[in-house]
Amino acid sequence: MRIHRILVLSVLWTFSFGAGAALAQGVNLGKPITQADLAPWDIDIEPSGAGLPAGSGTSDQGASIFADNCAACHGDGGKGAATTTSGAPAAPPVVSDVKRNGIDDTTLTIANYWPYATTLFDYIRRAMPWTSPRTLTDDQVYALTAYILAQNKLIDAKQVINAQTLPKAQMPNRDGFTPRFPERMPPG
Amino acid sequence: MARFVKTGELNRIEQVAGNGLLHRRALLGRGIAFAGALGTGVGLRVTKAAAEPLAEAPWGQEPGDPVPAYQTPSKFAKNVVRSLSNPNFEPRTSQSRAPHQLLDGMITPNGLFFTIVHDGVPEIDPSVHRLLIHGLVKRPLIFSYEALLRYPMTSRIAFIECGGNSAGLFSPQPLQTDVQGLHGLVSCAEWTGVKLSTLLDETGIDPKAKWFVAEGADAAHVMRSVPLAKALDDAVIVLYQNGEPLMPGNGYPMRLLLPGYEGNMNIKYVRRIKLLREAAFSYWEAQVYTEPLPSGKAYQFYFVNEVKSFITKPSPGLSLQQPGLYEISGLAYSGKGRISKVLVSADGGQSWGEAALQGPVLSMAFTRFRMPWQWNGGPAVLQSRAWDEDGNAQPTRAEFVAARGELPSVPPLLAFENHHYNGVTSWAIDQKGQVKHAYP
C-alpha cells in the first residue's frame, strides 16, 4: 500500500517536473552533464597518473618551449631570476641543486622536496605561463615537464614523458612527509 | 571619574597580574568607578587642562553631500586601508593585509578583508560562471549562479587565515612592522551560501570517494584536496560576504568555505568539485603549504589554523600618550572551535591575567578580547595567549620555536619562508610609550 502510494507520487512528480523529480527532496536545479562535455575542465592529475592526457614530450622539445614561455620569470634554464624591483621574491627557480636548509622554505626545490612528478604536469597545465595559463598544448606541457625533470637530473635526458612514464619518475623525497593531524585524514 | 588610581590599592583590589593589569570587570564601568572611588593618590602625573570652549563646526552650518548609492569611508579614515605586497602588479602573487590595528569588533569589513590572488583578481561574469560537481558521484551536475541563489541558504561567521600569516615570527630577530604587516593575512566575515552537502545530496556520492578537490575559475586555477568528511560536515559554497555579494578579491561570484581550514583551501571563484579516492597532491599542498620541520621531515595536509591570538591595541604605530588607564584589545581564534580563554601579560609572560571575551564567542570565528591596564609609564611587554574549547593552548614563541624551528637569518618582510606560525606575539613598550615588536 505504502509502496504503491510512493509509486503514484513518483509518477505524478515525473509528469509535473520531468526527470529532476527523481529526487523530489532537493531543489534539483543542477543540470546533468556528460563526461565528454565536462572533459575540458577535468584537468587534475593524481600521483597514480589518473587524469594524464594523451600526448608526450621530451626534454629537448621542452628546452625551446621553456626559453620562449618560462625563462622571463624563472630565469635561463629555470635557474631563477633576480629579485623583483620591489624586493619581493621573484618566481622561484625550477631547476636547482640547492640542498634543503632546515625549515627554510626557500631551499625547498622540485628535486629535493616534491613528492610526486605528476604535480609538475598538473601545475604547469593549470597555471602557467603566468601571463597566459591554459594555452599550452598537452604535448608542450609534457615537454616542459620532461625538461624540468631532466634538468634536475630526476630522469634521463632522453626519456619520453607521457601518461605511462610520468608517474614512474622517482622523486627522492617522496616519503619525507607526515600529516599534521592524522585523525583528520580520510581512513586508508 | 577614574583618573587617579593608587598603585598600592590596585595591587590589593583590582590588579590581577604584574605591571598594572587590572581585573577585567574594570571594563564594565562599575569597576572603573570602583577603582576611581579608591583613588586619591598619585597614579597620574599629567595635569588635565580644561577643554576648549565649544563652537559650531562648518558641517553644522550647511547641507552635507548627496547620499551615494554605495558608500565608502570618510576621507578622514583614508589611512584605514589594506597594505599591498605587489602594488605595481609584477607577475607574481599579490597580497593585501587587513589593518587590524585600526579596526575593532569581530567582523572584518569587506573592503578591508585580506586578499591573496596568485594571478590577479578575475572579473567573472556570474551568468557565465558554472559550478561543476563530478568524479566519484552518481550524477555529475552543473550549477549556475542563478540556480544556486534558489537553494536554501546558511550563514555563519568564520575567520579565514592564510597559512602564511604571521610567517615573520619565524625570523630569528623580531621584524619591525605593525599588526597589519605581521598578522594581516587573516580576516573574519559572515558568510552565506549553500551547504556543499546539499549539492552532494543531488549528485549522489560513490562510496569509494574519500577526498574531493576544489578548483578556481581564475587564471591560477588553484586546486586543493580536502577530506570528503569536511564536505559533509560544514563546507559551504559561499555567495555572500557580510551580507552582500562576495568581493572580487574574496571569490566573486562564489567560493568554498571550509571553516577553520587554512585560507588557500577555501577555493575562491570555485568552479569545480571532484570527488576522488586519493588526494591529488596539487602544488599548493605538495609544496607551498607544507611545513618543513627541523627533523628533516615535513608536515603536509596541515588543514587547521591552530589556536592563536595577538594584541591589536596598543601595538606598533599606536604609541601611548601618557600614563593612565588603557584597554588592551586583540583578536583570538581557533580552527578547532570556540576560544575558551585568553590570558594577557604586561610583564613579558611572568604573570598573566584573564581577559574579557567580547560576545558572541563563536566557533572558528574571531573573538575580541579586552583587558584593562594601568600603564605606569615604565617599560612593559604585552602578550596575549589563547586557549580553545578543544583544550589546545597557543604556544609561547619559545615553545613554538623549540618544536618547529626558526629561520637561520632575518627574512625579507614580505617573505613566506615557513608557515602556520601560531605562537605568542610580544609588544615592548618603552618609557616614551613607543611600541615595538620584541622577543623578550
Interface residues (C-beta under 8 A of the other chain):
Chain A: L23 Q25 G26 V27 N28 L29 G30 K31 P32 I33 T34 Q35 L38 W41 D42 I43 D44 I45 E46 P47 S48 C73 T84 T85 S86 G87 A88 P89 A90 A91 R100 N101 G102 I103 D104 D105 T106 L108 Y113 W114 P115 Y116 T118 T119 D122 Y123 R126 A127 W130 T131 P133 R134 G176 F177 T178 P179 R180 F181 R184 M185 P186 P187
Chain B: S85 N86 P87 N88 E90 P91 R92 H118 D119 L132 I133 H134 R139 P140 L141 I142 F143 S144 A147 L148 R150 Y151 P152 F170 T198 L199 D201 E202 T203 K210 W211 V213 E215 A219 A220 H221 V222 M223 P227 L228 A229 R271 R272 K274 L276 E278 A280 F281 S282 Y283 A286 Q287 T290 E291 P292 L293 P294 G296 K297 A298 Y299 Q300 F301 Y302 F303 V304 R404 G405 E406 L407 P408 P412 L414 A415 F416 E417 N418 H419
